[in-house]
C-alpha cells in the first residue's frame, strides 16, 4: 500500500481541535452515559468523580493524538485512569466493568467526532479517509490504555487483598453473599458476635484521601457512634476502599431502640466531612445481612440527594424513597405527576411544601400544624388551599402518594424537582447526545 494521503490527517486534526472546544461537555456526556449503562460504577460520589476525571483525561489525550498526529507508542500512563482502575479493584468491582467503561465511552466519544465531521461537510473521499484513520487510531488507543489499566487493576487488587483487613473483609463478603457459614469460626475470625442484634452502618468521605488516613478517620467516627449509643462491645469495621467503610454496631441479645437524633449529633459534631447511613437494629446472621442492605439503600438515596443533603440518613425514616432511588428519572417524573407545578424549585413552592408536609404528618390537623410552624391557623388554611390550587387536586386525593412525593423532595431536593418557571416539564438524565450550538 502507498503512503497515506495527508488530507485526512489534516482534516482529522482540524476536526479534533473543534471537538476539543467542547471538552467539558463531551466528558460530562460520556460520564453520564457510563453511569446509566454500568450500574457497578455508580453509587459512590467519590468514585464517580474519579471516573469523570478519568473520562476527561482520556478524551483530552485522544483528541491531542488526533490533532497532533502523535504515535500511540509514545503514550504514558494516565494518572486519573490509573486511580479509577485502583478504586474499582479496592471496591471489588469486576474488571469487566472497567473494560466496558472504555468500550462504551469510546463509542460515545466517537459520536461527537462523527457529528463534527458531518457538520464540516467534508468531501466524501476525504471523509472516508478521516473515518478510517479516526477508527484505526482510536481503537489502537483504547486497546493500549485498556491493557494498561487492567494491569493496574490487578496489581491494586493483589495489594488490597494483602492488607491487614483482607481476611475480615473476605469473611464478611461470604456472609453477605449468603454462603454457608460456620458461625463459631466466623465469629472467631471477625472478633464479633453474629448471634446478637446489629445496626449496620455505611460511612464514607466524599473527598478523596491519601493512603489509609481516611479509613482511620472513619474508624474513629464509628467507635464514637458506638460509644454514644452505649454498645456493649467493639463494633465490626470493614473497609471497602480508601474512603468507604461498612460497620456493624453490637447491641447484644436484647433489642435496643436507637436514638437517631443522638447518632446524627455524633456525625454532625465529629468528622467534619463524613457521611453516614444506617439500617435497622436486626438480630442474628440474617439481621447482619439485612441491616447492611438497608444502610446501602439509604446510601443510594444520600448520594443521589443534592449537595445540601443530610450528613446522616436512617433507612427507617426514608425507606419508601430509598427503595425508589434505583430509577431516579422515573421517580422525578412521578414526583412531578403527583405534585404538579408544586414541584418547582422556588421559595414559594418550598414554603407551601413544608406546610403541606407538616399538615399531613399531623393527620391533616390545622391547629397542630399551626403550632408546629408557629403560624396563625388561618395562614395554614390559606397555604393548604394555595397548594391544592397549584397541584390541581385536593390533599385528600392521593393522600399516600402525596406524603411519599413530599418525602422524596425533602431528602432528594433538586434531584427530583422542576426548575423554577419550568412548568410540568420533567428534567432527566438522558442517554442521547446533547444538542450543540
C-alpha positions in Angstrom: 0.0 0.0 0.0 1.2 3.6 -0.7 1.6 6.3 1.8 -1.5 7.7 3.5 -2.8 10.9 1.9 -2.0 14.0 4.1 -5.6 15.4 3.6 -7.3 13.0 6.1 -4.6 13.7 8.6 -5.0 17.4 8.3 -8.8 17.2 8.4 -8.8 15.0 11.4 -6.5 17.5 13.2 -8.9 20.4 12.4 -12.0 18.4 13.5 -10.3 17.3 16.7 -9.4 20.9 17.6 -13.1 21.9 17.1 -14.3 19.0 19.2 -11.8 19.9 21.9 -13.5 23.2 22.4 -16.4 21.2 23.9 -14.1 19.1 26.1 -16.0 19.7 29.4 -19.4 19.0 27.7 -18.2 15.8 26.0 -16.6 14.5 29.1 -19.7 15.0 31.2 -21.9 13.4 28.5 -19.6 10.3 28.3 -19.5 10.1 32.1 -23.3 10.3 32.4 -23.7 7.6 29.7 -21.4 5.3 31.7 -23.3 5.9 34.9 -26.5 4.9 33.2 -25.2 1.9 31.4 -22.8 0.4 34.0 -24.5 0.1 37.5 -21.4 -1.1 39.2 -19.5 2.2 38.7 -22.2 4.4 40.3 -23.5 4.9 43.9 -20.3 6.4 45.5 -19.8 10.1 44.8 -16.0 9.9 45.2 -15.7 7.0 42.8 -18.0 8.9 40.3 -15.8 12.0 40.5 -12.7 9.9 39.8 -14.5 8.3 36.9 -15.3 11.8 35.5 -11.6 12.8 35.9 -10.6 9.7 34.0 -13.0 10.3 31.2 -11.9 13.9 30.8 -8.2 12.8 30.8 -8.8 10.1 28.2 -10.9 12.3 25.9 -8.3 15.1 26.1 -5.5 12.7 25.3 -7.2 11.1 22.3 -8.1 14.5 20.9 -4.5 15.6 21.4 -3.3 12.5 19.4 -5.8 13.3 16.6 -4.8 16.9 16.5 -1.0 16.4 16.5 -0.6 13.0 14.8 1.2 11.6 17.8 2.3 7.9 17.6 0.5 5.6 20.1 3.8 4.1 21.3 4.6 7.5 22.8 1.7 7.2 25.3 2.4 7.0 29.0 0.1 6.0 31.9 -2.7 8.5 32.8 -3.0 9.4 36.5 -6.8 9.6 36.7 -7.3 6.5 34.6 -4.9 4.6 36.9 -6.7 5.9 40.0 -10.1 4.8 38.6 -8.8 1.3 38.0 -7.4 1.1 41.5 -10.6 2.3 43.0 -12.6 -0.4 41.3 -10.2 -3.0 42.5 -10.5 -1.7 46.1 -14.3 -2.0 45.9 -14.1 -5.5 44.4 -16.0 -4.4 41.3 -15.3 -6.9 38.5 -12.7 -5.9 35.9 -15.4 -6.4 33.3 -17.0 -3.1 34.5 -13.6 -1.4 33.9 -13.3 -2.8 30.4 -17.0 -1.9 29.5 -16.4 1.7 30.6 -13.7 2.0 27.9 -15.7 0.3 25.2 -18.9 2.3 25.8 -17.0 5.5 26.5 -15.2 5.0 23.2 -18.4 4.6 21.3 -20.0 7.7 22.9 -16.8 9.8 22.2 -16.9 8.8 18.5 -20.4 10.1 18.1 -19.2 13.6 18.9 -16.3 13.2 16.4 -18.5 11.9 13.7 -21.1 14.7 14.3 -18.3 17.3 13.9 -17.1 15.6 10.6 -20.7 15.7 9.3 -21.0 19.4 10.3 -17.9 20.3 8.3 -19.4 18.8 5.1 -16.0 17.3 4.0 -15.6 15.8 0.6 -16.7 12.2 0.5 -13.3 10.8 -0.4 -11.5 12.8 2.3 -14.3 12.0 4.8 -13.9 8.2 4.2 -10.1 8.6 4.8 -10.7 10.6 8.0 -13.1 7.9 9.3 -10.7 5.1 8.6 -7.8 7.0 10.3 -10.0 8.0 13.3 -11.2 4.5 13.9 -7.7 3.0 13.5 -6.1 5.4 15.9 -8.9 5.4 18.5 -9.3 1.6 18.6 -5.5 1.4 18.9 -5.6 3.8 21.8 -8.4 2.0 23.6 -6.7 -1.3 23.1 -3.4 0.1 24.6 -5.0 2.0 27.5 -7.3 -0.9 28.4 -4.4 -3.3 28.7 -2.6 -0.8 30.9 -5.5 -0.2 33.3 -6.3 -3.9 33.6 -2.7 -4.4 34.8 -3.1 -1.5 37.2 -6.4 -3.1 38.5 -4.8 -6.5 39.1 -1.8 -5.1 40.9 -4.0 -3.0 43.2 -6.3 -6.0 43.8 -3.3 -8.0 44.9 -2.1 -5.2 47.2 -5.6 -4.7 48.7 -6.1 -8.4 49.3 -2.8 -8.5 51.2 -3.8 -5.7 53.5 -4.5 -6.3 57.2 -8.2 -6.2 56.7 -8.3 -8.6 53.8 -9.3 -11.7 55.8 -12.0 -9.9 57.7 -13.4 -8.4 54.5 -13.4 -11.8 52.7 -15.2 -13.4 55.7 -17.9 -10.6 55.7 -18.3 -10.9 52.0 -19.0 -14.6 52.3 -21.6 -13.9 55.0 -23.3 -11.2 52.9 -23.3 -13.5 49.8 -25.3 -16.0 51.9 -22.7 -18.7 51.6 -22.8 -21.5 54.2 -21.0 -20.1 57.2 -19.7 -21.8 60.4 -20.8 -19.3 63.0 -18.2 -20.3 65.6 -15.2 -19.9 63.2 -16.7 -16.8 61.6 -17.1 -15.1 65.0 -13.6 -16.1 66.0 -12.1 -14.7 62.7 -14.1 -11.4 62.9 -13.8 -10.9 66.7 -17.5 -10.1 66.6 -20.7 -12.0 67.7 -23.1 -12.7 64.9 -25.7 -14.2 67.2 -26.9 -10.8 68.6 -28.7 -7.6 67.4 -26.8 -5.4 65.0 -27.1 -2.0 63.5 -25.5 -1.7 60.1 -23.7 1.5 59.0 -22.2 2.8 55.8 -19.7 5.6 56.3 -17.7 7.5 53.7 -15.7 10.6 52.9 -16.9 12.5 49.8 -13.4 13.9 49.1 -10.5 11.6 48.2 -7.9 10.9 50.9 -4.4 9.7 50.7 -3.3 6.3 51.9 -5.2 4.9 54.9 -5.8 8.3 56.5 -9.5 8.3 55.5 -10.1 4.9 57.0 -8.6 5.9 60.3 -11.0 8.8 60.5 -14.0 6.7 59.6 -12.9 4.0 62.1 -12.6 6.7 64.8 -16.1 8.0 64.0 -17.6 4.5 64.1 -16.3 4.0 67.6 -17.6 7.4 68.7 -21.0 6.4 67.5 -20.8 3.1 69.3 -19.8 4.8 72.5 -22.7 7.3 72.2 -25.2 4.5 71.7 -23.9 2.5 74.7 -22.9 -0.5 72.6 -21.7 -3.4 74.9 -18.8 -4.3 72.7 -16.5 -3.1 69.9 -18.1 -2.5 66.5 -17.1 -4.5 63.4 -15.4 -2.2 60.9 -14.8 -3.3 57.4 -13.1 -1.1 54.8 -14.4 -1.1 51.3 -11.9 1.3 49.8 -9.7 4.2 51.0 -12.7 6.4 51.8 -15.6 4.0 52.3 -16.4 1.5 55.1 -19.2 -0.7 56.3 -19.7 -1.3 60.0 -21.9 -3.2 62.4 -22.7 -2.0 65.9 -23.3 -4.7 68.5 -26.5 -4.4 70.7 -26.3 -7.8 72.5 -29.2 -10.2 73.0 -31.9 -7.6 73.7 -33.1 -5.3 71.0 -32.4 -1.7 71.8 -34.2 1.4 70.4 -31.7 3.7 68.7 -31.9 7.4 69.1 -31.4 8.7 65.5 -31.0 12.2 67.0 -28.1 11.2 69.2 -26.5 9.3 66.3 -26.9 12.3 64.0 -25.3 14.6 66.6 -22.2 12.5 66.7 -21.9 12.6 62.9 -22.5 16.3 62.7 -20.1 17.2 65.6 -17.4 14.5 64.8 -15.6 14.0 61.5 -16.4 17.2 59.6 -16.9 15.8 56.1 -18.1 12.2 56.8 -21.5 11.0 55.8 -23.2 8.0 57.5 -26.2 5.9 56.7 -27.8 3.4 59.0 -30.1 0.3 58.6 -32.4 -1.0 61.3 -31.5 -2.9 64.5 -31.9 -6.6 63.5 -31.0 -9.9 65.0 -28.7 -12.8 64.0 -26.9 -13.6 60.8 -29.9 -12.7 58.7 -30.2 -9.4 60.6 -26.5 -8.9 59.9 -27.2 -9.1 56.2 -30.5 -7.2 56.2 -29.3 -4.2 58.2 -26.4 -3.8 55.8 -28.7 -3.9 52.8 -30.9 -1.2 54.3 -27.9 1.0 55.0 -26.8 0.6 51.4 -30.3 1.6 50.2 -30.1 4.7 52.4 -26.7 5.5 50.9 -28.1 5.3 47.4 -30.6 8.0 48.4 -28.0 10.1 50.2 -25.6 10.1 47.2 -28.5 10.9 44.8 -29.5 13.9 47.0 -28.4 17.4 46.3 -25.1 18.7 47.8 -27.0 20.2 50.7 -28.3 16.8 51.7 -28.3 15.4 55.2 -25.0 14.1 56.6 -26.8 11.3 58.4 -29.6 9.2 56.9 -31.6 6.4 58.7 -33.2 3.9 56.4 -36.3 3.6 58.6 -37.0 7.3 58.0 -36.7 7.2 54.2 -37.4 3.7 53.2 -40.1 4.4 50.6 -37.9 6.9 48.8 -34.8 4.8 49.2 -36.4 1.9 47.5 -37.4 4.1 44.6 -33.9 5.5 44.0 -32.9 2.7 41.7 -34.6 4.7 38.9 -34.3 8.4 39.5 -35.6 9.6 36.1 -38.9 7.7 36.7 -39.0 8.9 40.3 -38.6 12.5 39.1 -41.4 12.0 36.6 -43.7 10.5 39.3 -43.0 13.3 41.7 -43.8 15.8 39.0 -47.1 14.0 38.3 -48.1 13.9 42.0 -47.1 17.5 42.9 -47.6 19.1 39.6 -46.2 22.7 39.5 -45.8 22.5 43.3 -42.6 20.5 42.5 -40.9 23.7 41.2 -37.6 24.7 42.7 -38.5 28.1 44.2 -39.1 29.6 47.6 -42.9 29.9 47.4 -43.4 26.3 46.5 -40.8 25.2 49.1 -42.8 27.1 51.8 -46.1 25.5 50.7 -44.5 22.0 50.6 -43.1 22.4 54.1 -46.6 23.4 55.5 -48.3 20.6 53.5 -45.8 18.1 54.8 -46.5 19.2 58.4 -50.2 19.1 57.7 -50.1 15.5 56.5 -47.8 14.5 59.4 -50.3 15.8 61.9 -53.2 13.9 60.4 -54.5 17.0 58.5 -54.9 18.9 61.7 -54.8 22.6 61.1 -54.3 23.6 64.8 -51.4 21.2 65.3 -49.8 22.4 62.0 -50.1 26.0 63.0 -48.5 25.2 66.4 -45.6 23.3 64.8 -44.9 26.1 62.2 -45.6 28.9 64.6 -48.3 30.3 62.3 -51.8 31.5 62.6 -54.4 28.8 61.9 -55.8 31.0 59.1 -52.4 31.1 57.4 -52.3 27.3 57.4 -55.8 27.2 55.8 -54.6 29.7 53.2 -51.4 27.7 52.4 -53.2 24.4 52.1 -55.8 25.9 49.7 -53.0 27.5 47.7 -51.1 24.2 47.5 -54.2 22.4 46.3 -54.8 25.0 43.7 -51.3 24.7 42.3 -51.4 20.9 42.3 -54.8 20.8 40.8 -56.3 18.4 43.3 -57.2 18.2 47.0 -54.9 17.0 49.7 -57.2 14.0 50.4 -56.9 12.8 46.8 -53.9 10.5 46.7 -53.0 11.2 50.3 -50.3 8.4 50.4 -48.7 9.3 47.1 -48.6 13.0 48.3 -46.7 12.1 51.5 -44.1 10.0 49.6 -43.6 12.6 47.0 -43.0 15.3 49.6 -40.6 13.0 51.4 -38.7 12.5 48.1 -38.4 16.2 47.7 -37.3 16.6 51.3 -34.4 14.2 51.0 -33.5 14.4 47.3 -34.1 18.1 46.8 -33.3 19.4 43.3 -32.6 15.9 42.1 -36.4 15.3 41.8 -37.7 18.9 41.5 -38.5 21.0 38.4 -36.6 24.2 37.6 -38.4 27.4 38.7 -40.7 28.5 35.9 -40.2 25.2 34.2 -43.9 24.2 34.3 -44.5 20.5 34.4 -41.7 19.5 32.1 -39.5 16.9 33.8 -35.7 17.1 33.7 -33.9 13.8 33.4 -30.5 12.5 32.6 -30.7 11.4 29.0 -28.9 8.7 27.1 -29.0 10.7 23.9 -26.3 13.2 22.8 -26.9 16.8 23.8 -27.6 19.4 21.1 -24.6 21.6 20.4 -24.9 25.2 19.4 
